[in-house]
Amino acid sequence: MRRALALALTTGLAVPATAVAAKPFTDTDLSPTPVIDKSLIAHQRAAKARRDDARANAPLAIPGYLAAIAACESGGNPRAIGGGGLYRGLFQMTYASWAAVGGQGDPAAAPVSEQVRRAATLYATAGPGQWPVCGSA
């Protein structure tokens, strides 16, 4: 085989494919190619969404004083809207009081955990007088 290769090189003749020694194949000859499984990605995203929903809907320990205010103000309904649309959510907060404690958007559309956190902040900074009827209960 070497002789045929040497002869072909010196005479300019074509070398048959069988005359060239094949290099053994190794795994290092291949560069890694990422495999993207779109169904796996979709499954992972759906699982994350389910976990996020479960966290958002998990039972929440509300301090007693806030639970009493929520029961009085909205009957415990986090989507309650009263006062002709002026008071919203579990704690019947106005848009202004909601924004004052860092809330954005509609209080009634916020998760319960956020409503509780914002009400606790409002209670800590302004006291129970923010709920004139239910804050003194």
N, C-alpha and C positions, 0 to 999 in steps of 0.2 A: 504494500500500500504506500509506504514511504517512497519507494522507487517510482511508482506511478505519479505521485505528487511532485517529486523532484523533476521528473521528465517533463511533466506538464508545465512546470514553472519555467524551465529552461527553453522549451520549444514554443511556449505561448499557446499550447493547446488547452482546451477546456478540461477541467478536472471533474470526473464523475462524482456524483454526490456520495457514492459509497466509498470513495477514496478518502474523503475527509473524515477524520476521526471525530465522532460526536462527543461533545462535552457532557459529562454526567449531569443530570438535572438535580438541583438542590432547591430546598425551600427558600433559601436566601436570594435566589434569582428573581423572585417575585416581589414587587413592592406591595405593601399592604393596601388593599382596596376596601374602603368602608362599605358595609352592607347596610342599607337603610330599609328597614321593614316598616312601611307606612302603617300597617295594621297594628303593629306593636306600639308605635308612637300614639296612634289614636286611642288604643286601649289604656296606655299610661295616662294620657290626658283625661280620659273619662274617669279613671280611678282617682286621680287627683281632685277632679271636680266633685266626686262623691265624698271624698274625705273632707273637702272644704265645706260642703253642705252639712255634713254630719257635725262638724265643729260649730258651724253657725247655728245649728238647731239643737245643740247639746243643752241639757238642763243647766241653768245658771243660778248660782246662789246669789240672791239679791238681799242686801242688808234689810233688816226688819223695817227701819224707818222709811226706806225707799219703797219697799213692798207695800206698806200701808198707803203711801202717797199714790202709787200706781193703781192700787185697788180702788181707791177713792176717785181718782181723776178719770181713769179710762175703763174701770172694771177689769183691768188686767189685759186689755186688748192693745197690743203694740201698734196696730194699724188704725186705731181710733182717731176720728176727726170730729172736733166739736167747735162750738162757738162760730158756726157759719164758715168753718174752714180755717179759723184763726189759730186754734189750739190743736196740736197734732202729736200723735204717738202715745206711747205708754204713760208718759208724764205730762201730756198735754202742753207741750212747750210751744211757744211762738217761734217763728223763724228767727226773730231778733235774739231771743234768749238762747236758742240753739246755736246760732252763729257766735254769740258771745263766749261760749264755752268750747269753741273750735269745731262745731258741727258744720257740715256742708250739705246742701240739698235739703230734702224734705225729712223732718224728724220721723214721720210715720213710715217712711220707706227704709230707714236705717235698721240694721240688725238690732235685736234686743240687747245684745251685749254692749253695743255702742250707745244705745239709749240710756242704759243703766250707768255707763261710765260718764256720759255727759251730764246726767241728772246728779250724780254724786259730786261732780265738779261744781255744778251750779249750787247745790246744797252747801258745799264746803265754803264757797266764796260769798254767797249771798244769803244763805240760811233758809229756813223753812218758809219765810215770808213770800217766796216766789210762788208758792201754792197757798194763797190766802185761806182757802177753806180746808183743803186736805193736808196742808203742812202742819196745822195745829192739832190734827187728830191723833 
